[in-house]
């Protein structure tokens, strides 16, 4: 069931993007290696911690919509680099650190695109369910990394077929309506889908999908099946709005994974408050007439942002111009991941 009362775009309400944004990309190398939800391991051999995530630093090749093109300089960052500090929390810690730097004026507004080979990010309330430890251990045995994230919401899966999109922006003077930021990212995602599949984009609606995992007012769906959820987090001088976009693979299988987590974590206690997931309410864009791969969607989201007159500046180019450099392996990021894990540990 979808709430159709929220417009993705309301004339005059949508917040404008900055003229220049820096582009950070940390994407799994092949969304064809998306997690295997039905087997005993989430990746080939079930070895998730040793799956290398390619951090594509943008290079200097010309592009019609970008100041440079992603993918010229690559280095591998292991999903478990932070060790006990929480390897799966590194992308979230990266955004926390970047957000602080943007708020302090050390870096320009940013777009962060990332994926993780196989994991489940839990909300704080999920971690408080009576058998959450048992449920998390079960996921880990199957090859799915687990962690409690700080940005709110409930449990969501992560894999190479799911693209995470974050706009990291400084706060501006005057009244801030957080709904405007949700609408901004929702409209960008719709525009990105329209780049390659305009008919599917025209069918996207915003509103809570009852029965989906991590339900919210700005779920994005086609035909009542959710493919995207949006959340945001605010700091004193900056904030980020973050979406997970299910692009390829099986939405049903991802829904079954999260439903199984809640069935174990709740201990069957129906009086507890947690999402009652119905797997049939989840779908990938590729199952809904949209782009078939994460690579196509990533290219399209870049084009959608550039199409609004934004100069996307690759991280490598920013580093050359200003010496500002932030990477997953940065000690500040790893320390932030450790702090997040300790702060939100069960």
C-alpha positions in Angstrom: 0.0 0.0 0.0 1.4 3.4 -1.0 0.6 6.8 0.4 0.2 9.0 -2.6 -0.2 12.2 -0.7 3.4 13.4 -1.0 4.7 14.9 -4.3 8.2 14.2 -5.3 8.5 17.8 -6.6 6.4 20.7 -5.4 6.9 23.9 -7.4 9.0 26.4 -5.6 9.7 24.1 -2.7 12.6 22.1 -3.9 16.0 23.2 -2.7 18.6 24.2 -5.3 21.9 22.4 -5.6 25.3 24.2 -5.3 27.1 25.2 -8.4 30.0 23.0 -7.7 30.1 19.6 -5.9 32.9 17.2 -5.3 32.3 13.6 -6.4 33.4 10.7 -4.2 32.8 7.2 -5.4 33.4 3.9 -3.5 31.6 1.3 -5.6 31.9 -2.5 -5.7 33.6 -3.6 -8.8 30.8 -5.7 -10.3 27.1 -5.7 -9.4 26.9 -9.1 -11.0 28.5 -10.3 -7.8 25.6 -9.2 -5.7 24.9 -11.1 -2.5 23.4 -14.6 -2.9 20.5 -14.4 -0.4 19.4 -18.0 -0.8 22.6 -19.8 -0.1 24.9 -20.2 2.9 27.3 -17.5 1.8 26.6 -13.9 0.7 29.4 -13.9 -1.9 31.3 -16.6 -3.8 32.8 -18.8 -1.1 31.0 -16.8 1.6 34.1 -14.6 2.2 32.7 -11.1 2.5 35.3 -9.5 4.7 38.0 -10.2 2.0 36.0 -8.8 -0.9 37.7 -5.7 -2.2 35.7 -2.6 -2.7 37.0 -0.4 -5.5 37.2 3.2 -4.5 37.1 4.9 -7.8 38.9 8.2 -7.6 37.9 10.4 -10.4 40.6 11.2 -13.0 41.1 13.9 -15.6 39.5 12.5 -18.8 37.0 14.8 -20.4 33.3 14.1 -20.1 30.4 16.0 -21.5 28.8 16.6 -18.1 31.7 16.2 -15.7 34.9 18.1 -15.0 36.6 14.7 -15.1 35.6 11.1 -15.4 35.4 8.6 -12.6 37.5 5.5 -12.7 41.0 6.5 -13.9 42.7 5.9 -10.5 41.6 2.9 -8.5 42.8 1.5 -5.2 41.3 -1.3 -3.2 39.9 -0.8 0.3 39.1 -3.9 2.1 35.6 -4.2 3.6 37.2 -5.1 6.9 40.0 -2.6 7.0 38.7 -1.0 10.2 38.8 -4.3 11.9 37.0 -4.2 15.2 36.3 -0.5 14.5 33.6 -1.7 12.2 34.5 -2.2 8.5 30.9 -2.0 7.4 30.5 1.3 9.2 33.4 2.9 7.2 31.1 4.4 4.5 28.9 6.0 7.2 32.0 7.2 9.1 33.3 8.7 5.8 30.1 10.7 5.4 30.2 11.8 9.0 33.8 13.0 8.6 33.1 14.6 5.2 30.0 16.4 6.6 32.1 17.9 9.5 34.7 19.1 7.0 32.0 20.7 4.8 30.4 22.4 7.7 33.8 23.8 8.7 34.4 25.1 5.2 37.3 22.7 4.5 35.6 21.0 1.5 32.9 21.9 -1.0 29.4 20.3 -1.0 29.7 16.7 -2.1 28.0 13.7 -3.8 29.0 10.3 -2.4 28.1 7.2 -4.3 28.9 3.9 -2.7 28.0 0.2 -2.3 29.1 -2.7 0.0 29.5 -6.3 -1.2 27.2 -7.9 1.4 25.8 -6.7 4.7 22.8 -5.6 6.7 22.8 -2.2 8.4 20.5 -2.1 11.4 18.6 0.7 13.0 19.2 1.4 16.7 15.7 0.0 17.7 16.5 -3.2 15.7 19.5 -3.8 17.9 17.4 -3.6 21.0 15.1 -6.5 20.0 15.5 -9.3 22.6 17.2 -11.8 20.3 19.0 -9.3 18.0 22.4 -10.7 18.9 21.4 -14.2 17.8 19.8 -12.8 14.6 23.0 -10.8 13.8 25.2 -13.8 14.4 23.1 -15.8 12.0 23.6 -13.2 9.3 27.3 -13.2 9.9 27.5 -17.0 9.6 25.9 -16.6 6.2 28.5 -14.1 5.1 26.6 -10.8 5.7 28.4 -8.2 7.8 26.2 -6.5 10.3 26.4 -3.1 12.1 24.1 -0.5 13.7 24.0 2.7 11.7 23.5 6.2 13.2 21.3 7.8 10.5 18.0 6.4 11.8 15.5 4.0 10.2 15.4 0.2 10.4 17.3 -2.7 8.9 18.3 -2.6 5.2 20.5 -4.9 3.2 23.6 -3.8 1.4 25.1 -5.4 -1.7 26.7 -4.6 -5.0 23.3 -4.2 -6.7 22.3 -1.5 -4.3 23.7 2.0 -4.9 23.8 4.4 -1.9 23.5 8.1 -2.9 24.3 10.8 -0.4 24.2 14.6 -0.9 26.4 16.2 1.7 25.6 19.9 2.0 26.3 22.9 4.3 23.5 24.4 6.3 22.2 27.7 4.9 20.8 30.7 6.8 17.1 30.8 7.3 14.4 28.1 7.9 15.2 24.6 6.8 12.4 22.2 5.9 13.8 18.7 5.9 11.0 17.7 3.5 12.7 19.9 0.9 15.8 17.8 1.1 13.9 14.6 0.8 12.2 15.9 -2.3 15.4 17.1 -3.7 17.1 13.7 -3.6 13.8 11.9 -4.6 13.6 14.1 -7.7 17.2 13.5 -8.6 16.7 9.8 -8.4 13.6 10.1 -10.6 15.6 12.1 -13.1 18.4 9.6 -13.1 16.0 6.8 -13.9 14.6 8.9 -16.7 18.0 9.2 -18.4 17.8 5.6 -19.5 14.2 4.6 -18.8 11.8 7.5 -19.0 8.7 5.4 -19.0 9.7 3.8 -15.7 10.6 7.1 -14.2 7.2 8.5 -15.0 5.6 5.8 -12.8 7.7 6.6 -9.7 5.6 7.6 -6.7 6.7 8.7 -3.2 5.0 7.5 0.0 5.4 4.9 2.7 5.1 1.3 1.4 3.4 -0.8 4.1 5.2 -4.1 4.4 8.6 -2.9 3.1 11.8 -2.9 5.1 12.8 0.4 6.6 9.4 2.1 5.6 9.2 5.9 5.5 7.3 8.8 4.0 9.7 9.1 1.2 9.9 5.5 0.0 10.1 5.5 -3.8 8.1 2.9 -5.6 6.7 1.8 -9.0 3.4 -0.1 -8.9 3.4 -0.2 -5.1 6.8 -2.0 -5.0 9.6 -0.1 -3.2 13.0 0.3 -4.7 14.4 3.2 -2.7 14.3 4.6 0.8 15.6 8.0 2.0 17.0 9.3 5.3 19.0 12.2 6.5 21.3 13.3 9.4 22.1 16.8 10.5 25.2 18.2 12.2 25.6 21.7 13.6 26.8 23.3 10.3 26.1 20.7 7.6 23.9 17.7 6.9 23.5 14.8 4.5 20.5 13.2 2.9 21.1 9.6 1.9 19.2 7.1 -0.3 19.6 3.4 -0.9 18.6 2.5 -4.4 17.9 -1.2 -5.2 19.0 -1.4 -8.8 19.6 -5.1 -9.7 19.0 -8.5 -8.2 15.9 -9.8 -6.5 13.9 -7.5 -4.3 11.9 -10.5 -3.0 15.0 -12.2 -1.8 16.3 -9.1 0.0 12.9 -8.8 1.7 13.1 -12.4 2.8 16.5 -11.8 4.3 15.3 -8.8 6.4 12.0 -10.6 7.4 14.1 -13.5 8.6 16.2 -11.2 10.7 13.1 -9.8 12.5 11.5 -13.2 13.0 14.6 -14.3 14.9 15.4 -11.0 16.6 11.8 -10.6 17.9 11.7 -14.1 19.3 8.2 -14.3 17.8 6.8 -11.7 20.2 4.1 -10.0 18.2 3.7 -7.2 20.9 7.1 -5.7 19.9 7.4 -2.8 17.5 9.3 -3.6 14.4 8.6 -3.6 10.7 6.4 -6.5 9.5 8.2 -7.1 6.2 6.3 -8.6 3.3 9.0 -9.4 0.7 6.7 -9.0 -2.3 6.6 -5.2 -1.6 10.3 -4.9 -2.5 11.7 -4.8 -6.0 14.8 -3.8 -7.9 14.6 -1.1 -10.6 15.7 -3.8 -13.1 12.5 -5.7 -12.1 10.3 -2.6 -12.6 11.3 -1.6 -16.1 14.3 0.5 -15.0 18.1 0.3 -15.4 19.5 -3.2 -15.2 22.8 -2.5 -13.6 24.4 -0.3 -10.9 26.8 1.0 -13.5 24.0 2.4 -15.6 22.3 4.0 -12.6 25.5 5.6 -11.4 26.2 7.1 -14.8 22.6 8.4 -14.8 22.7 10.0 -11.4 25.8 11.9 -12.4 24.1 13.1 -15.6 21.0 14.1 -13.6 23.0 16.3 -11.3 25.1 17.8 -14.0 21.9 18.4 -16.0 20.9 20.9 -13.3 24.0 23.0 -14.0 26.2 21.5 -11.3 29.9 21.1 -12.0 30.8 17.7 -10.5 34.5 17.9 -9.5 36.3 14.6 -9.1 37.9 14.0 -5.7 41.3 13.6 -7.4 41.0 17.0 -9.0 40.0 18.6 -5.8 43.0 17.0 -4.2 45.3 18.5 -6.8 43.7 22.0 -6.5 43.4 22.3 -2.8 45.3 19.3 -1.2 42.1 18.3 0.5 42.0 14.5 0.6 39.6 12.1 2.4 39.5 8.4 1.8 38.1 5.3 3.4 41.6 4.4 4.8 42.0 7.9 6.3 42.8 7.5 10.0 40.0 10.0 10.9 37.5 7.9 9.0 38.6 4.7 10.7 38.5 6.3 14.1 35.0 7.6 13.4 33.9 4.1 12.4 35.3 2.8 15.7 33.4 5.5 17.7 30.2 4.7 15.8 30.5 1.0 16.5 31.1 1.6 20.2 28.4 4.3 20.5 25.7 2.2 18.9 26.8 -1.3 20.0 24.0 -3.3 21.6 
